[in-house]
Amino acid sequence: MRDKEDLYQERKRMFKTITRILAFVAIAATIAGCSSEKNARQGSKPAAKTYTVGVTLLTEEHPFYRELKSAFLDECKARNLKPTILSCNMDLPTQTTQIENFITQDVKAMVVCPADSAGIAGAIRKANDAKIPIFTADIAAQGGKVECHIASDNIQGGRLAGEYMSKALNGKGEIAIVNDPAVRSVQDRVKGFREAIAKFPGIKVVDDQSAEGKRDMAVTVTENLLQKHPKLSGIFAINDSTALGALAAIDQAGRKDIVLVGYDGDPEARQKITDGTALKADSVQYPREIGKATADAVADFLEGKKVPAAIPVKVGIIDQQSLAKEKK
């Protein structure tokens, strides 16, 4: 039979064991509680704010705008922008309606590629009155408040085209411009082109006709130019749709003596340059850079950052020789 001292010692050991277990349980509970609280705090962290943006493009038929749109969408995903993208198909009334609908939808910002630089001013002023910030891409607006304009340096691009034309013609000859004067970016291209050729007194611009940037109209306009000016030796086309239309008319007329210079650097135009047609060169734009820069400018502005009034994007020029080097 165990004596009292043994019982006392055994109870003492049991008490210590139970005390240690309870202490361990208490510590574990405290740690678990802290972890749960931390997780709760992390879980309650608000998601990044998303901003709705209305976009009205000039067109989606042109490769330039398809590239611009693709890059814009990619960057929107990275910058928490939720865009709705429409095309006005080069129609000012359609674009005006699209802007008015975006106002009704209370978008947080708009991107506009104007169908008519001056004509779109009224719709932009309506957006201004609704306190919706406006950004223009590729084509500038003439009127209304625009937070930032993102585009190629079109004056520089026009100069590059004029310099190429002047050298190809050895500084002399009659030339024409197939234009689209309602568009601000085109106005800048023609301005730069004229500045460049003005350095060559032997070159004379004998005609300047609008084809509204459209391929089918450029065919007709160029046919008329070739008939009206039989000594014509050069044509500057303000975009590649125009250039390809002009090229079709030149080929049909069998004119091997025309130097045609375009603008954009679309895949079809690049191939025609490579093939050694009358289309000798193109001033080239980088639409993906414009699309990305546009999304960044919109996101920065909506996040409270300061954006510049204009973001110029570099341009270049390509011809048969430079394209051959690209393929190597």
C-alpha positions as CSV (number, residue, x, y, z in Angstrom):
1,M,0.0,0.0,0.0
2,R,1.4,3.4,-1.1
3,D,2.2,5.9,1.7
4,K,1.0,9.4,1.7
5,E,4.3,10.9,0.5
6,D,4.2,8.8,-2.7
7,L,0.6,9.9,-3.4
8,Y,1.6,13.5,-2.8
9,Q,4.5,13.4,-5.2
10,E,2.5,11.7,-7.9
11,R,-0.3,14.3,-7.7
12,K,2.4,17.0,-7.9
13,R,3.8,15.6,-11.1
14,M,0.3,15.3,-12.7
15,F,-0.5,18.9,-11.8
16,K,2.7,20.1,-13.5
17,T,1.9,18.0,-16.6
18,I,-1.6,19.4,-16.9
19,T,-0.3,23.0,-16.3
20,R,2.2,22.6,-19.2
21,I,-0.5,21.2,-21.5
22,L,-2.8,24.1,-20.7
23,A,0.0,26.6,-21.3
24,F,0.8,25.0,-24.7
25,V,-2.9,25.1,-25.7
26,A,-3.1,28.8,-24.7
27,I,0.0,29.7,-26.8
28,A,-1.3,27.8,-29.8
29,A,-4.6,29.5,-29.6
30,T,-2.9,32.9,-29.4
31,I,-0.8,32.2,-32.5
32,A,-3.8,30.9,-34.4
33,G,-5.7,34.0,-33.5
34,C,-3.0,36.3,-34.6
35,S,-2.7,34.4,-37.9
36,S,-6.4,34.6,-38.5
37,E,-6.4,38.3,-37.7
38,K,-3.6,38.9,-40.2
39,N,-5.4,36.8,-42.8
40,A,-8.6,38.7,-42.2
41,R,-6.7,42.0,-42.7
42,Q,-5.2,40.8,-45.9
43,G,-8.5,39.5,-47.1
44,S,-10.2,42.8,-46.5
45,K,-7.6,44.7,-48.6
46,P,-9.7,46.4,-51.3
47,A,-9.1,45.4,-54.9
48,A,-7.4,47.8,-57.3
49,K,-9.9,50.3,-58.7
50,T,-11.1,49.8,-62.2
51,Y,-12.0,52.7,-64.5
52,T,-14.4,52.5,-67.5
53,V,-13.1,54.1,-70.7
54,G,-15.0,54.8,-73.9
55,V,-13.0,54.6,-77.1
56,T,-14.2,55.7,-80.6
57,L,-11.7,54.7,-83.3
58,L,-11.6,56.2,-86.8
59,T,-11.9,52.7,-88.3
60,E,-11.0,49.1,-87.6
61,E,-10.5,48.2,-91.3
62,H,-7.1,49.8,-91.5
63,P,-4.2,47.6,-90.2
64,F,-2.8,50.7,-88.3
65,Y,-5.9,50.9,-86.1
66,R,-6.1,47.2,-85.5
67,E,-2.5,47.3,-84.2
68,L,-3.2,50.3,-82.1
69,K,-6.3,48.7,-80.6
70,S,-4.5,45.5,-79.8
71,A,-1.8,47.2,-77.9
72,F,-4.3,49.5,-76.2
73,L,-6.3,46.5,-74.9
74,D,-3.1,44.7,-73.7
75,E,-2.1,47.7,-71.7
76,C,-5.6,48.3,-70.3
77,K,-5.4,44.8,-68.7
78,A,-2.2,45.8,-66.9
79,R,-3.5,49.3,-65.8
80,N,-7.0,48.3,-64.5
81,L,-8.9,50.0,-67.4
82,K,-12.1,48.6,-68.7
83,P,-12.6,49.8,-72.2
84,T,-15.5,49.8,-74.6
85,I,-14.1,50.2,-78.1
86,L,-16.2,51.3,-81.1
87,S,-15.4,52.3,-84.6
88,C,-17.1,55.3,-86.4
89,N,-16.1,54.0,-89.8
90,M,-14.8,57.5,-90.8
91,D,-18.2,59.0,-90.2
92,L,-18.5,62.1,-88.1
93,P,-22.2,61.9,-87.2
94,T,-21.6,58.3,-86.0
95,Q,-18.7,59.3,-83.9
96,T,-20.6,62.2,-82.4
97,T,-23.4,59.8,-81.4
98,Q,-20.8,57.4,-79.9
99,I,-19.4,60.2,-77.7
100,E,-22.9,61.3,-76.6
101,N,-23.6,57.7,-75.6
102,F,-20.4,57.4,-73.6
103,I,-21.5,60.5,-71.7
104,T,-24.8,58.9,-70.9
105,Q,-22.9,55.8,-69.7
106,D,-20.8,58.0,-67.4
107,V,-17.5,56.6,-68.5
108,K,-14.5,57.9,-66.5
109,A,-12.5,58.9,-69.6
110,M,-12.7,58.8,-73.4
111,V,-10.2,58.2,-76.2
112,V,-11.2,59.8,-79.5
113,C,-9.6,59.3,-83.0
114,P,-11.4,62.0,-84.8
115,A,-13.1,61.4,-88.1
116,D,-13.0,65.2,-88.6
117,S,-10.6,67.2,-86.5
118,A,-12.7,70.4,-86.5
119,G,-16.1,68.8,-86.8
120,I,-15.6,66.7,-83.6
121,A,-15.1,69.7,-81.4
122,G,-18.8,70.1,-80.5
123,A,-19.0,66.6,-79.2
124,I,-15.8,67.0,-77.2
125,R,-17.1,70.1,-75.6
126,K,-20.2,68.1,-74.5
127,A,-17.9,65.7,-72.8
128,N,-16.0,68.6,-71.2
129,D,-19.3,69.9,-69.8
130,A,-19.9,66.4,-68.3
131,K,-16.5,66.5,-66.7
132,I,-15.2,63.5,-68.6
133,P,-11.5,63.8,-69.6
134,I,-10.8,63.4,-73.3
135,F,-7.7,61.9,-74.9
136,T,-7.0,61.9,-78.6
137,A,-4.9,59.3,-80.4
138,D,-3.3,59.4,-83.8
139,I,-5.5,62.3,-84.9
140,A,-5.8,65.6,-83.0
141,A,-9.0,67.6,-82.4
142,Q,-9.3,71.2,-83.3
143,G,-11.6,72.5,-80.5
144,G,-12.6,71.4,-77.0
145,K,-10.4,70.5,-74.1
146,V,-8.1,67.5,-74.6
147,E,-6.0,66.3,-71.7
148,C,-3.4,64.6,-73.9
149,H,-2.8,63.9,-77.5
150,I,-0.8,60.8,-78.4
151,A,0.4,60.4,-82.0
152,S,3.2,60.0,-84.4
153,D,5.3,63.0,-85.1
154,N,3.5,63.6,-88.3
155,I,5.4,66.7,-89.3
156,Q,8.6,64.8,-89.1
157,G,7.1,61.9,-91.1
158,G,6.0,64.3,-93.8
159,R,9.5,65.8,-93.9
160,L,11.0,62.3,-94.3
161,A,8.6,61.6,-97.2
162,G,9.5,64.9,-98.8
163,E,13.2,64.4,-98.5
164,Y,12.9,60.9,-100.0
165,M,10.8,62.2,-102.9
166,S,13.2,65.1,-103.6
167,K,16.2,62.8,-103.8
168,A,14.4,60.2,-105.9
169,L,13.5,62.9,-108.4
170,N,17.0,64.5,-108.3
171,G,15.5,67.7,-107.1
172,K,13.2,68.5,-110.1
173,G,9.8,67.6,-111.5
174,E,6.1,68.1,-111.2
175,I,4.4,66.4,-108.2
176,A,0.9,66.1,-106.7
177,I,-0.5,65.3,-103.3
178,V,-3.4,62.9,-102.7
179,N,-4.7,64.5,-99.5
180,D,-7.3,64.3,-96.7
181,P,-7.3,67.8,-95.4
182,A,-10.1,67.3,-92.8
183,V,-7.8,65.3,-90.6
184,R,-5.3,67.1,-88.4
185,S,-2.6,64.4,-88.6
186,V,-2.7,64.6,-92.4
187,Q,-2.4,68.3,-92.2
188,D,0.8,67.9,-90.3
189,R,2.1,65.3,-92.8
190,V,1.5,67.6,-95.7
191,K,3.0,70.5,-93.8
192,G,6.2,68.5,-93.2
193,F,6.2,67.3,-96.8
194,R,5.9,70.8,-98.2
195,E,8.6,72.1,-95.9
196,A,11.0,69.4,-97.2
197,I,10.4,69.9,-100.9
198,A,10.5,73.7,-100.5
199,K,14.3,73.3,-100.3
200,F,14.3,72.1,-103.9
201,P,13.2,74.9,-106.3
202,G,13.2,72.5,-109.2
203,I,10.2,70.6,-107.7
204,K,6.7,72.1,-108.1
205,V,3.5,70.9,-106.5
206,V,1.0,71.2,-109.4
207,D,-2.0,69.7,-107.7
208,D,-3.4,68.7,-104.3
209,Q,-6.6,66.6,-104.3
210,S,-8.5,64.9,-101.5
211,A,-9.4,61.2,-101.6
212,E,-10.6,61.3,-97.9
213,G,-8.0,58.6,-97.0
214,K,-9.9,56.0,-99.0
215,R,-8.5,53.5,-101.4
216,D,-11.3,53.5,-104.0
217,M,-11.4,57.3,-104.1
218,A,-7.6,57.4,-104.5
219,V,-7.9,55.4,-107.6
220,T,-10.3,57.9,-109.2
221,V,-8.3,60.9,-108.0
222,T,-5.0,59.6,-109.3
223,E,-6.5,58.7,-112.7
224,N,-7.7,62.3,-113.0
225,L,-4.3,63.6,-111.9
226,L,-2.4,61.5,-114.5
227,Q,-4.8,62.8,-117.3
228,K,-4.6,66.4,-116.1
229,H,-0.8,66.5,-115.6
230,P,0.9,64.3,-118.2
231,K,4.3,65.4,-117.1
232,L,3.6,64.3,-113.5
233,S,6.7,62.6,-112.0
234,G,5.8,62.2,-108.3
235,I,2.8,61.6,-105.9
236,F,2.7,61.9,-102.2
237,A,-0.1,59.8,-100.7
238,I,-1.1,60.6,-97.1
239,N,-1.7,57.1,-96.0
240,D,-1.3,53.6,-97.3
241,S,-4.9,53.1,-98.3
242,T,-4.5,56.2,-100.5
243,A,-1.0,55.0,-101.7
244,L,-2.3,51.6,-102.8
245,G,-5.3,53.2,-104.6
246,A,-2.9,55.6,-106.3
247,L,-0.6,52.6,-107.2
248,A,-3.5,50.8,-108.9
249,A,-4.2,53.8,-111.1
250,I,-0.5,54.3,-111.9
251,D,-0.2,50.6,-112.9
252,Q,-3.3,50.7,-115.0
253,A,-2.0,53.8,-116.9
254,G,1.3,52.0,-117.5
255,R,3.3,54.8,-116.0
256,K,6.7,53.5,-115.0
257,D,8.2,57.0,-114.5
258,I,6.1,57.9,-111.3
259,V,7.7,58.0,-107.9
260,L,5.0,57.3,-105.3
261,V,5.7,57.8,-101.6
262,G,3.1,56.7,-99.0
263,Y,2.6,56.9,-95.3
264,D,2.1,54.2,-92.6
265,G,4.1,51.1,-93.5
266,D,1.2,48.6,-93.7
267,P,2.1,45.0,-94.7
268,E,0.6,45.3,-98.2
269,A,2.4,48.5,-98.9
270,R,5.7,47.0,-97.6
271,Q,5.2,44.1,-100.1
272,K,4.6,46.5,-103.0
273,I,7.8,48.5,-102.1
274,T,9.7,45.2,-101.9
275,D,8.3,44.2,-105.3
276,G,9.8,47.3,-106.9
277,T,6.6,49.0,-107.9
278,A,6.0,52.7,-108.3
279,L,5.5,52.8,-104.5
280,K,9.1,53.5,-103.6
281,A,8.9,54.4,-99.9
282,D,6.7,54.9,-96.9
283,S,7.0,57.0,-93.8
284,V,6.3,54.5,-91.1
285,Q,4.4,54.8,-87.9
286,Y,4.4,52.5,-84.8
287,P,0.8,52.1,-83.9
288,R,1.4,49.6,-81.0
289,E,3.5,52.2,-79.3
290,I,0.7,54.8,-79.7
291,G,-1.8,52.3,-78.3
292,K,0.3,51.5,-75.3
293,A,1.1,55.1,-74.6
294,T,-2.5,56.1,-74.9
295,A,-3.6,53.5,-72.3
296,D,-0.8,54.6,-70.0
297,A,-1.7,58.3,-70.3
298,V,-5.4,57.6,-69.5
299,A,-4.5,55.4,-66.5
300,D,-2.0,57.9,-65.1
301,F,-4.5,60.7,-65.4
302,L,-7.2,58.8,-63.6
303,E,-4.8,57.8,-60.9
304,G,-4.1,61.5,-60.2
305,K,-0.8,61.7,-62.0
306,K,0.2,64.6,-64.2
307,V,0.3,63.9,-68.0
308,P,1.8,66.0,-70.7
309,A,-0.4,67.8,-73.2
310,A,1.2,65.8,-76.1
311,I,3.1,62.6,-76.4
312,P,4.9,62.3,-79.7
313,V,5.8,58.9,-81.0
314,K,8.8,58.4,-83.3
315,V,8.5,57.7,-87.1
316,G,10.8,56.4,-89.7
317,I,11.0,55.7,-93.4
318,I,11.3,52.4,-95.4
319,D,12.3,51.7,-98.9
320,Q,13.2,48.6,-100.9
321,Q,16.8,48.6,-99.6
322,S,15.9,49.0,-95.9
323,L,13.2,46.3,-96.2
324,A,15.7,43.9,-97.7
325,K,18.0,44.5,-94.7
326,E,15.1,43.8,-92.3
327,K,14.7,40.3,-93.9
328,K,18.4,39.4,-93.4
